[in-house]
Amino acid sequence: MKLAVLNPDGRDPDQYFPDGAGVPDEAVHPPVNFHAFAACCRGSFHRKIGTIPADTACVLVLLRDDLKHALRVVEQLRALGKVVAVTWKETGSHQLAKQLNDATNLEYFHKVCESAHGAIATTPDSILLYRAAGAAKVAYIPTPYPVDRVDWDFSVPSDKRRGVLIGTREWDVPSRNHLAALMTSMLFNYPVTVFNCDGRSGRKKLEALGHGNLQIIENRLPYIQYLRIMAGHRLVWQLDSSSVPGQVAGDAALCRIPCIGGNGAIDREAFPTLTGHGREISELLHFAEQLIRDSRAYESEIKVDASIAKNRISFSVITEQLLQFYTQLVQ
Protein backbone atom coordinates (compact mmCIF):
# COMPACT_ATOMS: atom_id res chain seq x y z
CA MET A 1 0.00 0.00 0.00
CA LYS A 2 1.24 3.45 -0.94
CA LEU A 3 -0.03 6.20 1.33
CA ALA A 4 -0.23 9.88 0.45
CA VAL A 5 -0.11 12.30 3.38
CA LEU A 6 -1.75 15.61 2.55
CA ASN A 7 -1.05 18.77 4.53
CA PRO A 8 -3.43 21.18 2.74
CA ASP A 9 -1.58 24.37 1.74
CA GLY A 10 1.20 23.54 4.20
CA ARG A 11 4.77 24.82 4.02
CA ASP A 12 6.68 21.58 3.50
CA PRO A 13 7.29 20.83 -0.18
CA ASP A 14 6.04 17.70 -1.91
CA GLN A 15 8.25 14.71 -1.19
CA TYR A 16 8.34 11.13 -2.42
CA PHE A 17 9.74 8.16 -0.53
CA PRO A 18 10.41 5.41 -3.10
CA ASP A 19 13.13 3.95 -0.86
CA GLY A 20 11.19 4.24 2.38
CA ALA A 21 13.32 5.96 5.01
CA GLY A 22 16.22 6.29 2.59
CA VAL A 23 19.49 7.55 4.05
CA PRO A 24 19.94 10.56 6.35
CA ASP A 25 20.01 13.69 4.21
CA GLU A 26 19.82 17.26 5.52
CA ALA A 27 18.56 18.47 2.13
CA VAL A 28 15.14 16.84 2.59
CA HIS A 29 12.62 16.42 5.38
CA PRO A 30 13.55 13.40 7.53
CA PRO A 31 11.17 10.43 7.64
CA VAL A 32 9.73 11.36 11.05
CA ASN A 33 6.41 12.67 12.33
CA PHE A 34 3.77 12.64 9.60
CA HIS A 35 6.32 12.33 6.82
CA ALA A 36 7.09 8.98 8.42
CA PHE A 37 3.59 7.68 7.66
CA ALA A 38 4.27 8.31 3.98
CA ALA A 39 7.84 7.02 4.15
CA CYS A 40 7.06 3.72 5.86
CA CYS A 41 4.61 2.94 3.02
CA ARG A 42 6.99 4.17 0.30
CA GLY A 43 4.40 6.82 -0.41
CA SER A 44 4.45 10.59 -0.67
CA PHE A 45 3.79 13.88 1.12
CA HIS A 46 1.82 16.71 -0.52
CA ARG A 47 0.45 20.23 -0.18
CA LYS A 48 -2.17 19.99 -2.95
CA ILE A 49 -4.64 17.32 -4.04
CA GLY A 50 -3.53 17.66 -7.65
CA THR A 51 -0.04 16.33 -7.01
CA ILE A 52 -1.18 13.07 -5.41
CA PRO A 53 -0.39 10.22 -7.83
CA ALA A 54 -3.50 8.81 -9.51
CA ASP A 55 -2.55 5.27 -8.49
CA THR A 56 -2.34 6.17 -4.79
CA ALA A 57 -5.72 5.24 -3.36
CA CYS A 58 -5.15 5.91 0.35
CA VAL A 59 -4.78 9.44 1.75
CA LEU A 60 -4.19 10.79 5.26
CA VAL A 61 -5.30 14.43 5.62
CA LEU A 62 -3.64 16.53 8.31
CA LEU A 63 -6.00 18.86 10.17
CA ARG A 64 -4.92 22.35 11.16
CA ASP A 65 -6.75 25.57 12.03
CA ASP A 66 -8.86 25.92 8.85
CA LEU A 67 -11.26 23.02 9.24
CA LYS A 68 -13.70 24.44 6.71
CA HIS A 69 -11.00 24.07 4.08
CA ALA A 70 -10.17 20.62 5.41
CA LEU A 71 -13.79 19.57 4.93
CA ARG A 72 -13.69 20.65 1.28
CA VAL A 73 -10.44 18.71 0.82
CA VAL A 74 -11.92 15.53 2.31
CA GLU A 75 -15.01 15.84 0.12
CA GLN A 76 -12.91 16.40 -3.01
CA LEU A 77 -10.72 13.40 -2.26
CA ARG A 78 -13.75 11.18 -1.73
CA ALA A 79 -15.21 12.38 -5.02
CA LEU A 80 -11.97 11.21 -6.67
CA GLY A 81 -12.47 7.76 -5.19
CA LYS A 82 -9.73 8.02 -2.54
CA VAL A 83 -9.93 6.28 0.83
CA VAL A 84 -9.57 9.14 3.29
CA ALA A 85 -8.54 9.25 6.93
CA VAL A 86 -7.89 12.39 8.97
CA THR A 87 -5.67 13.25 11.92
CA TRP A 88 -4.66 16.39 13.78
CA LYS A 89 -1.23 17.70 12.85
CA GLU A 90 -0.75 19.15 16.35
CA THR A 91 -2.06 16.62 18.86
CA GLY A 92 -0.79 17.76 22.24
CA SER A 93 -3.52 18.27 24.84
CA HIS A 94 -2.83 22.02 24.99
CA GLN A 95 -2.83 22.24 21.17
CA LEU A 96 -6.14 20.42 20.75
CA ALA A 97 -7.73 22.57 23.44
CA LYS A 98 -6.63 25.72 21.62
CA GLN A 99 -7.70 24.50 18.18
CA LEU A 100 -11.17 23.47 19.34
CA ASN A 101 -11.78 26.46 21.61
CA ASP A 102 -14.01 27.96 18.93
CA ALA A 103 -17.61 27.06 18.12
CA THR A 104 -17.07 27.14 14.36
CA ASN A 105 -14.00 24.95 14.51
CA LEU A 106 -15.81 22.53 16.79
CA GLU A 107 -18.72 22.30 14.36
CA TYR A 108 -16.45 21.70 11.38
CA PHE A 109 -14.40 19.12 13.27
CA HIS A 110 -17.58 17.05 13.59
CA LYS A 111 -18.31 17.49 9.89
CA VAL A 112 -14.76 16.51 8.89
CA CYS A 113 -14.83 13.37 11.01
CA GLU A 114 -18.24 12.38 9.69
CA SER A 115 -17.17 12.96 6.07
CA ALA A 116 -13.91 10.99 6.18
CA HIS A 117 -13.79 7.20 6.06
CA GLY A 118 -12.03 7.22 9.41
CA ALA A 119 -9.48 8.86 11.69
CA ILE A 120 -6.03 8.01 13.00
CA ALA A 121 -5.26 8.95 16.59
CA THR A 122 -1.52 9.36 17.03
CA THR A 123 -1.89 9.48 20.82
CA PRO A 124 -3.96 7.26 23.12
CA ASP A 125 -5.48 10.38 24.66
CA SER A 126 -7.07 11.54 21.38
CA ILE A 127 -8.87 8.32 20.43
CA LEU A 128 -12.16 9.25 22.11
CA LEU A 129 -12.02 12.75 20.65
CA TYR A 130 -12.37 11.41 17.10
CA ARG A 131 -15.05 8.92 18.11
CA ALA A 132 -17.06 11.59 19.89
CA ALA A 133 -16.81 13.80 16.80
CA GLY A 134 -18.43 11.12 14.66
CA ALA A 135 -15.56 9.30 12.97
CA ALA A 136 -16.86 5.98 11.63
CA LYS A 137 -13.65 4.11 12.45
CA VAL A 138 -10.74 5.19 14.63
CA ALA A 139 -7.37 3.52 15.08
CA TYR A 140 -4.57 4.45 17.44
CA ILE A 141 -1.37 4.30 15.37
CA PRO A 142 1.74 6.00 16.77
CA THR A 143 4.02 7.85 14.39
CA PRO A 144 6.68 5.40 13.14
CA TYR A 145 10.45 5.72 13.40
CA PRO A 146 12.95 3.87 11.19
CA VAL A 147 14.51 2.02 14.11
CA ASP A 148 14.58 -1.10 11.94
CA ARG A 149 16.74 0.58 9.27
CA VAL A 150 20.51 0.33 9.77
CA ASP A 151 21.13 3.72 8.10
CA TRP A 152 19.08 5.36 10.86
CA ASP A 153 20.97 3.84 13.77
CA PHE A 154 22.68 6.86 15.34
CA SER A 155 23.98 5.04 18.40
CA VAL A 156 27.53 5.46 19.66
CA PRO A 157 29.42 3.15 22.06
CA SER A 158 28.23 3.48 25.64
CA ASP A 159 31.64 4.56 26.88
CA LYS A 160 31.45 7.55 24.52
CA ARG A 161 28.21 8.81 26.04
CA ARG A 162 28.20 11.44 28.74
CA GLY A 163 25.66 13.76 30.27
CA VAL A 164 21.91 14.21 30.32
CA LEU A 165 20.03 15.97 27.52
CA ILE A 166 16.94 17.97 28.48
CA GLY A 167 14.22 16.96 26.02
CA THR A 168 11.97 20.01 26.38
CA ARG A 169 12.55 23.59 25.18
CA GLU A 170 9.33 25.56 25.70
CA TRP A 171 9.17 27.78 28.79
CA ASP A 172 5.71 29.18 28.11
CA VAL A 173 3.69 25.94 27.81
CA PRO A 174 2.88 24.84 31.39
CA SER A 175 2.33 21.18 30.50
CA ARG A 176 5.84 20.92 29.03
CA ASN A 177 7.26 21.32 32.58
CA HIS A 178 10.50 22.61 31.11
CA LEU A 179 11.52 24.49 34.24
CA ALA A 180 10.82 21.45 36.43
CA ALA A 181 12.94 19.26 34.15
CA LEU A 182 15.83 21.71 34.35
CA MET A 183 15.64 22.19 38.12
CA THR A 184 15.34 18.49 38.95
CA SER A 185 18.27 17.72 36.65
CA MET A 186 20.46 19.62 39.13
CA LEU A 187 19.94 16.71 41.53
CA PHE A 188 21.89 14.36 39.26
CA ASN A 189 25.24 16.05 39.91
CA TYR A 190 26.05 15.17 36.33
CA PRO A 191 26.62 17.26 33.16
CA VAL A 192 23.37 18.49 31.61
CA THR A 193 22.79 19.85 28.08
CA VAL A 194 19.87 22.09 27.11
CA PHE A 195 18.89 23.79 23.86
CA ASN A 196 18.13 27.50 24.01
CA CYS A 197 15.83 28.59 21.19
CA ASP A 198 14.79 31.87 22.85
CA GLY A 199 17.91 33.94 22.40
CA ARG A 200 18.89 36.38 25.12
CA SER A 201 15.73 35.93 27.19
CA GLY A 202 16.17 32.18 27.27
CA ARG A 203 19.84 32.43 28.20
CA LYS A 204 19.01 34.82 31.07
CA LYS A 205 16.52 32.30 32.47
CA LEU A 206 19.04 29.48 32.19
CA GLU A 207 21.74 31.55 33.88
CA ALA A 208 19.31 32.48 36.66
CA LEU A 209 18.91 28.80 37.52
CA GLY A 210 22.41 28.71 38.95
CA HIS A 211 22.92 25.28 37.38
CA GLY A 212 26.64 24.63 37.82
CA ASN A 213 26.84 21.73 35.36
CA LEU A 214 24.90 23.13 32.39
CA GLN A 215 25.93 23.23 28.73
CA ILE A 216 23.79 25.50 26.58
CA ILE A 217 23.42 24.92 22.84
CA GLU A 218 22.08 28.01 21.12
CA ASN A 219 19.27 27.76 18.55
CA ARG A 220 17.91 24.78 16.67
CA LEU A 221 20.17 22.55 14.62
CA PRO A 222 19.57 20.60 11.42
CA TYR A 223 17.93 17.32 12.34
CA ILE A 224 20.86 15.02 11.64
CA GLN A 225 23.25 17.23 13.62
CA TYR A 226 20.75 17.28 16.46
CA LEU A 227 20.58 13.47 16.51
CA ARG A 228 24.36 13.18 16.61
CA ILE A 229 24.48 15.50 19.63
CA MET A 230 21.68 13.58 21.36
CA ALA A 231 23.45 10.27 20.70
CA GLY A 232 26.49 11.47 22.66
CA HIS A 233 24.45 11.64 25.88
CA ARG A 234 23.72 8.89 28.37
CA LEU A 235 20.00 9.63 28.52
CA VAL A 236 17.23 12.14 27.80
CA TRP A 237 15.36 13.71 30.73
CA GLN A 238 12.01 15.48 30.48
CA LEU A 239 8.80 15.85 32.46
CA ASP A 240 6.54 16.72 29.53
CA SER A 241 2.90 15.98 30.36
CA SER A 242 1.41 17.39 27.13
CA SER A 243 0.26 14.01 25.73
CA VAL A 244 2.04 14.67 22.44
CA PRO A 245 2.95 12.05 19.80
CA GLY A 246 6.45 12.11 21.30
CA GLN A 247 9.16 13.06 18.82
CA VAL A 248 11.81 13.50 21.52
CA ALA A 249 11.31 9.88 22.56
CA GLY A 250 11.37 8.81 18.91
CA ASP A 251 14.64 10.64 18.40
CA ALA A 252 16.06 8.92 21.48
CA ALA A 253 15.01 5.57 20.04
CA LEU A 254 17.00 6.34 16.88
CA CYS A 255 19.99 7.12 19.10
CA ARG A 256 19.44 3.99 21.24
CA ILE A 257 19.49 5.98 24.47
CA PRO A 258 16.88 5.89 27.27
CA CYS A 259 14.28 8.64 27.39
CA ILE A 260 12.86 9.24 30.84
CA GLY A 261 9.84 11.20 32.05
CA GLY A 262 7.64 12.13 29.10
CA ASN A 263 4.04 10.95 28.73
CA GLY A 264 3.84 11.13 24.92
CA ALA A 265 2.71 8.23 22.76
CA ILE A 266 6.24 7.18 21.76
CA ASP A 267 7.41 7.54 25.36
CA ARG A 268 4.75 5.03 26.39
CA GLU A 269 5.36 2.71 23.43
CA ALA A 270 9.16 2.64 23.21
CA PHE A 271 10.07 3.33 26.86
CA PRO A 272 7.23 1.76 28.89
CA THR A 273 9.30 1.38 32.07
CA LEU A 274 10.62 4.95 31.90
CA THR A 275 7.57 6.94 30.78
CA GLY A 276 6.20 9.62 33.07
CA HIS A 277 2.64 8.39 32.39
CA GLY A 278 1.22 7.37 35.77
CA ARG A 279 4.50 7.81 37.65
CA GLU A 280 5.69 10.18 40.36
CA ILE A 281 8.71 12.40 39.72
CA SER A 282 10.56 10.73 42.59
CA GLU A 283 10.29 7.38 40.82
CA LEU A 284 11.55 8.89 37.56
CA LEU A 285 14.48 10.47 39.38
CA HIS A 286 15.38 7.08 40.80
CA PHE A 287 15.37 5.55 37.30
CA ALA A 288 17.60 8.32 35.99
CA GLU A 289 20.06 8.08 38.86
CA GLN A 290 20.34 4.34 38.41
CA LEU A 291 21.00 4.60 34.67
CA ILE A 292 23.61 7.30 35.25
CA ARG A 293 25.52 5.37 37.94
CA ASP A 294 24.94 1.68 37.18
CA SER A 295 26.60 0.57 33.93
CA ARG A 296 25.12 -2.92 34.08
CA ALA A 297 21.59 -1.58 34.49
CA TYR A 298 22.23 0.91 31.70
CA GLU A 299 23.40 -1.74 29.21
CA SER A 300 20.40 -3.89 30.03
CA GLU A 301 18.02 -0.97 29.60
CA ILE A 302 19.27 0.08 26.17
CA LYS A 303 19.01 -3.49 24.87
CA VAL A 304 15.46 -3.87 26.15
CA ASP A 305 14.42 -0.46 24.83
CA ALA A 306 15.82 -1.19 21.36
CA SER A 307 13.87 -4.44 21.16
CA ILE A 308 10.64 -2.81 22.33
CA ALA A 309 10.99 0.06 19.86
CA LYS A 310 11.53 -2.35 16.97
CA ASN A 311 8.39 -4.27 17.93
CA ARG A 312 6.17 -1.24 18.50
CA ILE A 313 7.17 1.82 16.45
CA SER A 314 9.36 0.53 13.59
CA PHE A 315 8.51 1.16 9.97
CA SER A 316 7.67 -2.49 9.32
CA VAL A 317 5.28 -2.69 12.29
CA ILE A 318 3.45 0.58 11.57
CA THR A 319 3.20 -0.20 7.84
CA GLU A 320 1.26 -3.33 8.72
CA GLN A 321 -1.01 -1.39 11.07
CA LEU A 322 -1.75 1.19 8.37
CA LEU A 323 -2.49 -1.55 5.84
CA GLN A 324 -4.94 -3.22 8.19
CA PHE A 325 -6.63 0.08 9.03
CA TYR A 326 -7.14 1.27 5.45
CA THR A 327 -8.33 -2.19 4.46
CA GLN A 328 -11.02 -1.95 7.15
CA LEU A 329 -12.10 1.47 5.88
CA VAL A 330 -13.29 0.05 2.55
CA GLN A 331 -15.00 -3.03 3.94
Secondary structure as a PSIPRED ss2 file (coil, helix, strand):
# PSIPRED VFORMAT (PSIPRED V4.0)

   1 M C   1.000  0.000  0.000
   2 K C   1.000  0.000  0.000
   3 L E   0.000  0.000  1.000
   4 A E   0.000  0.000  1.000
   5 V E   0.000  0.000  1.000
   6 L E   0.000  0.000  1.000
   7 N C   1.000  0.000  0.000
   8 P C   1.000  0.000  0.000
   9 D C   1.000  0.000  0.000
  10 G C   1.000  0.000  0.000
  11 R C   1.000  0.000  0.000
  12 D C   1.000  0.000  0.000
  13 P C   1.000  0.000  0.000
  14 D C   1.000  0.000  0.000
  15 Q E   0.000  0.000  1.000
  16 Y E   0.000  0.000  1.000
  17 F C   1.000  0.000  0.000
  18 P C   1.000  0.000  0.000
  19 D C   1.000  0.000  0.000
  20 G C   1.000  0.000  0.000
  21 A C   1.000  0.000  0.000
  22 G C   1.000  0.000  0.000
  23 V C   1.000  0.000  0.000
  24 P C   1.000  0.000  0.000
  25 D C   1.000  0.000  0.000
  26 E C   1.000  0.000  0.000
  27 A C   1.000  0.000  0.000
  28 V C   1.000  0.000  0.000
  29 H C   1.000  0.000  0.000
  30 P C   1.000  0.000  0.000
  31 P C   1.000  0.000  0.000
  32 V C   1.000  0.000  0.000
  33 N H   0.000  1.000  0.000
  34 F H   0.000  1.000  0.000
  35 H H   0.000  1.000  0.000
  36 A H   0.000  1.000  0.000
  37 F H   0.000  1.000  0.000
  38 A H   0.000  1.000  0.000
  39 A H   0.000  1.000  0.000
  40 C H   0.000  1.000  0.000
  41 C C   1.000  0.000  0.000
  42 R C   1.000  0.000  0.000
  43 G C   1.000  0.000  0.000
  44 S E   0.000  0.000  1.000
  45 F E   0.000  0.000  1.000
  46 H E   0.000  0.000  1.000
  47 R C   1.000  0.000  0.000
  48 K C   1.000  0.000  0.000
  49 I H   0.000  1.000  0.000
  50 G H   0.000  1.000  0.000
  51 T H   0.000  1.000  0.000
  52 I C   1.000  0.000  0.000
  53 P C   1.000  0.000  0.000
  54 A C   1.000  0.000  0.000
  55 D C   1.000  0.000  0.000
  56 T C   1.000  0.000  0.000
  57 A C   1.000  0.000  0.000
  58 C E   0.000  0.000  1.000
  59 V E   0.000  0.000  1.000
  60 L E   0.000  0.000  1.000
  61 V E   0.000  0.000  1.000
  62 L E   0.000  0.000  1.000
  63 L E   0.000  0.000  1.000
  64 R C   1.000  0.000  0.000
  65 D C   1.000  0.000  0.000
  66 D C   1.000  0.000  0.000
  67 L H   0.000  1.000  0.000
  68 K H   0.000  1.000  0.000
  69 H H   0.000  1.000  0.000
  70 A H   0.000  1.000  0.000
  71 L H   0.000  1.000  0.000
  72 R H   0.000  1.000  0.000
  73 V H   0.000  1.000  0.000
  74 V H   0.000  1.000  0.000
  75 E H   0.000  1.000  0.000
  76 Q H   0.000  1.000  0.000
  77 L H   0.000  1.000  0.000
  78 R H   0.000  1.000  0.000
  79 A H   0.000  1.000  0.000
  80 L C   1.000  0.000  0.000
  81 G C   1.000  0.000  0.000
  82 K C   1.000  0.000  0.000
  83 V E   0.000  0.000  1.000
  84 V E   0.000  0.000  1.000
  85 A E   0.000  0.000  1.000
  86 V E   0.000  0.000  1.000
  87 T E   0.000  0.000  1.000
  88 W E   0.000  0.000  1.000
  89 K C   1.000  0.000  0.000
  90 E C   1.000  0.000  0.000
  91 T C   1.000  0.000  0.000
  92 G C   1.000  0.000  0.000
  93 S H   0.000  1.000  0.000
  94 H H   0.000  1.000  0.000
  95 Q H   0.000  1.000  0.000
  96 L H   0.000  1.000  0.000
  97 A H   0.000  1.000  0.000
  98 K H   0.000  1.000  0.000
  99 Q H   0.000  1.000  0.000
 100 L C   1.000  0.000  0.000
 101 N C   1.000  0.000  0.000
 102 D C   1.000  0.000  0.000
 103 A H   0.000  1.000  0.000
 104 T H   0.000  1.000  0.000
 105 N H   0.000  1.000  0.000
 106 L H   0.000  1.000  0.000
 107 E H   0.000  1.000  0.000
 108 Y H   0.000  1.000  0.000
 109 F H   0.000  1.000  0.000
 110 H H   0.000  1.000  0.000
 111 K H   0.000  1.000  0.000
 112 V H   0.000  1.000  0.000
 113 C H   0.000  1.000  0.000
 114 E H   0.000  1.000  0.000
 115 S H   0.000  1.000  0.000
 116 A C   1.000  0.000  0.000
 117 H C   1.000  0.000  0.000
 118 G E   0.000  0.000  1.000
 119 A E   0.000  0.000  1.000
 120 I E   0.000  0.000  1.000
 121 A E   0.000  0.000  1.000
 122 T C   1.000  0.000  0.000
 123 T C   1.000  0.000  0.000
 124 P H   0.000  1.000  0.000
 125 D H   0.000  1.000  0.000
 126 S H   0.000  1.000  0.000
 127 I H   0.000  1.000  0.000
 128 L H   0.000  1.000  0.000
 129 L H   0.000  1.000  0.000
 130 Y H   0.000  1.000  0.000
 131 R H   0.000  1.000  0.000
 132 A H   0.000  1.000  0.000
 133 A C   1.000  0.000  0.000
 134 G C   1.000  0.000  0.000
 135 A C   1.000  0.000  0.000
 136 A C   1.000  0.000  0.000
 137 K C   1.000  0.000  0.000
 138 V E   0.000  0.000  1.000
 139 A E   0.000  0.000  1.000
 140 Y E   0.000  0.000  1.000
 141 I C   1.000  0.000  0.000
 142 P C   1.000  0.000  0.000
 143 T C   1.000  0.000  0.000
 144 P C   1.000  0.000  0.000
 145 Y C   1.000  0.000  0.000
 146 P C   1.000  0.000  0.000
 147 V C   1.000  0.000  0.000
 148 D C   1.000  0.000  0.000
 149 R C   1.000  0.000  0.000
 150 V H   0.000  1.000  0.000
 151 D H   0.000  1.000  0.000
 152 W H   0.000  1.000  0.000
 153 D C   1.000  0.000  0.000
 154 F C   1.000  0.000  0.000
 155 S C   1.000  0.000  0.000
 156 V C   1.000  0.000  0.000
 157 P C   1.000  0.000  0.000
 158 S H   0.000  1.000  0.000
 159 D H   0.000  1.000  0.000
 160 K H   0.000  1.000  0.000
 161 R C   1.000  0.000  0.000
 162 R C   1.000  0.000  0.000
 163 G C   1.000  0.000  0.000
 164 V E   0.000  0.000  1.000
 165 L E   0.000  0.000  1.000
 166 I E   0.000  0.000  1.000
 167 G C   1.000  0.000  0.000
 168 T C   1.000  0.000  0.000
 169 R C   1.000  0.000  0.000
 170 E C   1.000  0.000  0.000
 171 W C   1.000  0.000  0.000
 172 D C   1.000  0.000  0.000
 173 V C   1.000  0.000  0.000
 174 P H   0.000  1.000  0.000
 175 S H   0.000  1.000  0.000
 176 R H   0.000  1.000  0.000
 177 N C   1.000  0.000  0.000
 178 H H   0.000  1.000  0.000
 179 L H   0.000  1.000  0.000
 180 A H   0.000  1.000  0.000
 181 A H   0.000  1.000  0.000
 182 L H   0.000  1.000  0.000
 183 M H   0.000  1.000  0.000
 184 T H   0.000  1.000  0.000
 185 S H   0.000  1.000  0.000
 186 M H   0.000  1.000  0.000
 187 L H   0.000  1.000  0.000
 188 F H   0.000  1.000  0.000
 189 N C   1.000  0.000  0.000
 190 Y C   1.000  0.000  0.000
 191 P C   1.000  0.000  0.000
 192 V E   0.000  0.000  1.000
 193 T E   0.000  0.000  1.000
 194 V E   0.000  0.000  1.000
 195 F E   0.000  0.000  1.000
 196 N E   0.000  0.000  1.000
 197 C C   1.000  0.000  0.000
 198 D C   1.000  0.000  0.000
 199 G H   0.000  1.000  0.000
 200 R H   0.000  1.000  0.000
 201 S H   0.000  1.000  0.000
 202 G H   0.000  1.000  0.000
 203 R H   0.000  1.000  0.000
 204 K H   0.000  1.000  0.000
 205 K H   0.000  1.000  0.000
 206 L H   0.000  1.000  0.000
 207 E H   0.000  1.000  0.000
 208 A H   0.000  1.000  0.000
 209 L C   1.000  0.000  0.000
 210 G C   1.000  0.000  0.000
 211 H C   1.000  0.000  0.000
 212 G C   1.000  0.000  0.000
 213 N C   1.000  0.000  0.000
 214 L E   0.000  0.000  1.000
 215 Q E   0.000  0.000  1.000
 216 I E   0.000  0.000  1.000
 217 I E   0.000  0.000  1.000
 218 E E   0.000  0.000  1.000
 219 N C   1.000  0.000  0.000
 220 R C   1.000  0.000  0.000
 221 L C   1.000  0.000  0.000
 222 P C   1.000  0.000  0.000
 223 Y H   0.000  1.000  0.000
 224 I H   0.000  1.000  0.000
 225 Q H   0.000  1.000  0.000
 226 Y H   0.000  1.000  0.000
 227 L H   0.000  1.000  0.000
 228 R H   0.000  1.000  0.000
 229 I H   0.000  1.000  0.000
 230 M H   0.000  1.000  0.000
 231 A H   0.000  1.000  0.000
 232 G C   1.000  0.000  0.000
 233 H C   1.000  0.000  0.000
 234 R C   1.000  0.000  0.000
 235 L E   0.000  0.000  1.000
 236 V E   0.000  0.000  1.000
 237 W E   0.000  0.000  1.000
 238 Q C   1.000  0.000  0.000
 239 L C   1.000  0.000  0.000
 240 D C   1.000  0.000  0.000
 241 S C   1.000  0.000  0.000
 242 S C   1.000  0.000  0.000
 243 S C   1.000  0.000  0.000
 244 V C   1.000  0.000  0.000
 245 P C   1.000  0.000  0.000
 246 G C   1.000  0.000  0.000
 247 Q H   0.000  1.000  0.000
 248 V H   0.000  1.000  0.000
 249 A H   0.000  1.000  0.000
 250 G H   0.000  1.000  0.000
 251 D H   0.000  1.000  0.000
 252 A H   0.000  1.000  0.000
 253 A H   0.000  1.000  0.000
 254 L H   0.000  1.000  0.000
 255 C H   0.000  1.000  0.000
 256 R C   1.000  0.000  0.000
 257 I C   1.000  0.000  0.000
 258 P C   1.000  0.000  0.000
 259 C E   0.000  0.000  1.000
 260 I E   0.000  0.000  1.000
 261 G C   1.000  0.000  0.000
 262 G C   1.000  0.000  0.000
 263 N C   1.000  0.000  0.000
 264 G C   1.000  0.000  0.000
 265 A H   0.000  1.000  0.000
 266 I H   0.000  1.000  0.000
 267 D H   0.000  1.000  0.000
 268 R H   0.000  1.000  0.000
 269 E H   0.000  1.000  0.000
 270 A H   0.000  1.000  0.000
 271 F C   1.000  0.000  0.000
 272 P C   1.000  0.000  0.000
 273 T C   1.000  0.000  0.000
 274 L C   1.000  0.000  0.000
 275 T C   1.000  0.000  0.000
 276 G C   1.000  0.000  0.000
 277 H C   1.000  0.000  0.000
 278 G C   1.000  0.000  0.000
 279 R C   1.000  0.000  0.000
 280 E C   1.000  0.000  0.000
 281 I H   0.000  1.000  0.000
 282 S H   0.000  1.000  0.000
 283 E H   0.000  1.000  0.000
 284 L H   0.000  1.000  0.000
 285 L H   0.000  1.000  0.000
 286 H H   0.000  1.000  0.000
 287 F H   0.000  1.000  0.000
 288 A H   0.000  1.000  0.000
 289 E H   0.000  1.000  0.000
 290 Q H   0.000  1.000  0.000
 291 L H   0.000  1.000  0.000
 292 I H   0.000  1.000  0.000
 293 R H   0.000  1.000  0.000
 294 D C   1.000  0.000  0.000
 295 S H   0.000  1.000  0.000
 296 R H   0.000  1.000  0.000
 297 A H   0.000  1.000  0.000
 298 Y H   0.000  1.000  0.000
 299 E H   0.000  1.000  0.000
 300 S H   0.000  1.000  0.000
 301 E H   0.000  1.000  0.000
 302 I H   0.000  1.000  0.000
 303 K H   0.000  1.000  0.000
 304 V H   0.000  1.000  0.000
 305 D H   0.000  1.000  0.000
 306 A H   0.000  1.000  0.000
 307 S H   0.000  1.000  0.000
 308 I H   0.000  1.000  0.000
 309 A H   0.000  1.000  0.000
 310 K H   0.000  1.000  0.000
 311 N H   0.000  1.000  0.000
 312 R H   0.000  1.000  0.000
 313 I C   1.000  0.000  0.000
 314 S C   1.000  0.000  0.000
 315 F H   0.000  1.000  0.000
 316 S H   0.000  1.000  0.000
 317 V H   0.000  1.000  0.000
 318 I H   0.000  1.000  0.000
 319 T H   0.000  1.000  0.000
 320 E H   0.000  1.000  0.000
 321 Q H   0.000  1.000  0.000
 322 L H   0.000  1.000  0.000
 323 L H   0.000  1.000  0.000
 324 Q H   0.000  1.000  0.000
 325 F H   0.000  1.000  0.000
 326 Y H   0.000  1.000  0.000
 327 T H   0.000  1.000  0.000
 328 Q H   0.000  1.000  0.000
 329 L H   0.000  1.000  0.000
 330 V C   1.000  0.000  0.000
 331 Q C   1.000  0.000  0.000
